[in-house]
Amino acid sequence: MLRTVSKNTLFFIKTKQKEVMKNLYIFRHGEAEDFASEGGDDARALTPRGSKAFEQAARFWASFLPETLVIFTSPLTRARQTAEILSSALRGTPKLQVESLLRPYEDPSDLIAGLPACQDLVLIGHMPQLGRLIGGLLTGIPSAQIPLSKGMGVWIRSHSWTSGRGRLRAAFHQKDAGTLFKNL
């Protein structure tokens, strides 16, 4: 900002612009089959119990997730099914997008570099990648890993996904989230 003090003197006042906080909601897929009859690991589907447990958890998360969301999901069947369950529980119509960088052994730094600049995102994927992603976001150490159980959801806020200074806002196992929803 430019300010005039007198006719002959100009100086700049540094104004602090408020940075926009971004929200990242990260979910590990629900409980899945041990084996798929065809298609290998990529084709493993959610079990009926895994679907039901995540449906209950999704209703809890939907009670406070924003209406305008983009959901990025791994192309693997169990993650896509988890994304569809969450999407159907949400208000509004979230955009669902398959992202190959959410496969289990992709480098989380490649994923972070490619995230769009929108404010609220959902990522649905697998261990060990999600554990390394969360560890890096919260600690700034790329090799840090925080394990997630199946169906678990984590909410992280940050000004920048590359800063390593994310703030953990919430983390719930799917069973706890389902129980909380019943008690709302």
N, C-alpha and C positions, 0 to 999 in steps of 0.2 A: 504494500500500500504506500502511495506517495503522499506526503503531507507537507504543507507550506507553513513555516513558523513565522517568517517575515517575508517582505517582498524579495529579499535577496538570498534567503536560505531555504534550501530544500533538503529533506532527509527522508530516509525510508524507515518505516516501522515494520519490523518483521511480525507478521501475523501468523499465528499457528492455525493451520487448517485442520479441522477435525478429520481424522482418518476414519473411514468406514470399516466397521468390524464385519468380518465375514463369518458365516456359520457353516461348519462342515459336519454332517451327520454320517457316521460310518457304521455300517452293519456287516457282521459276518452272516453268511447264509444260515438258514435253519438246519436242523438235523436232516441228514441225507442218507440214502441207501448206501450200504457198504460196497455194493457192486451193481453195475448196470448190465443187463443182458446183452446189449449191443452199444457200441459207441465209446466204450472205455470210461475213464474218469470224467471226461467232459459231459457225458450223458447221465451221470448219476442224478436222480431226482430227489426232491424232498420226500421224506416218509410222511404218512398220514399224521403221525404224532408231531413231526417237525412242522408241518403246515399249520396244524391247529395251534400249537404253542406260539408260532410266529404271528398268526392272525390275532391272538390276544395281545401280544406285545405291540403289534402294529397299531392297534386301537389306542393304546396308551400313548405311543409316540405321536400319533395323529392329533391327539388332544392339544399339543402345543407346537407342533411343527408348522412353519409358515405355509400359507396357501400356494405361494408361487415358488415352486421348486423344480430343479432339474435332477433327475435320478439317473446316475450312471451305474451300470451293472456289468459285471463280468459276463462274458458270453456263455459260461458254463451253465447247464440246465438248472442246477440247484440255486444258483445266484439269481438267474432270471425269474424263477418262480418266487423267490423271496421278494424281489423287486416288484413283481406284479401284486403280491399280497399287500405290501406297504402302499403301493400306488392306489389300490382299491379302497384302502382305509382312509386315505387323505381327502380333505376338502379340496375342491377345485379339481383341475386336471393336470397333474404334473407331467412334464415331458420325460419320457423314458428313453434312455439312449444306451446302447450296448457299447462298451469300451474294452478293447482287447488288452489295454494296459492294466486292467484289473484281474488278469489271470493270476493264479497263485504265486508264480515265481518271477513275475516281472519286477523291475526295479522301481521302488516307490518314487524316487526322484524324477524318473521319466514321467510318471503319472502327474506329480505335482506341477512339473513344468508345463504340462498340457492342459491344466484345468482352466476353464473359462473364468473371466473376471466377474461373473455374476456373484451376488452376495450370498445366496444360500444354495448349497449343493448336498446331495446325498450320494454316497458311494456304497455299493454292495459288492462284496467280494469274499476273499478267502485268507486263511492263514497260510503261510507265514507273512505274506505281503502286507496285509492290513496291520499286523503287529509291528512290523518295521516302519510302516507309514506313520502310525500313531506315535511310536517311540521317537521318530525323527521330528515330527511336528511339535511334540511337547518338550523335547530336550535339546534339539539341534544336533543330536548325535545320530548320524545315519544308521549306525549298527545297533542302536538301542531298539529293543523289541518289547512290546507290551502284549501279552497273549489275550486273545478274545475267545470266549466259549461260543458255541454255536448259537446263533440268533441274537447275540449280544449287540447292543447299540451304544455308541459313544458320540457325544456332542462336544466339539472343539470350536472355540472362537479365536480369531486372530486378525491382525491387520494385514498380514502377508503370510502365505503358506510356505514361503521359502525362508522365513526368518528364524525358525526353530523356537519361536516364542509363543506357541499356541497355548491357550488356556482351556483346561478341561472343565467343562460346565456340567456334564452329567455322563454317567455310565451305568447301564442297567443290563443285567442278565435278562433274557427273554422271560423266564419264569417270574422274576421280580416285577418286570414291567407289566406282565399280564395280571398279576395280583394287585398291583397299584391301580390298574385300570378298573378292576372290579370294585375297588374301594373309592373311586372318584365320585 
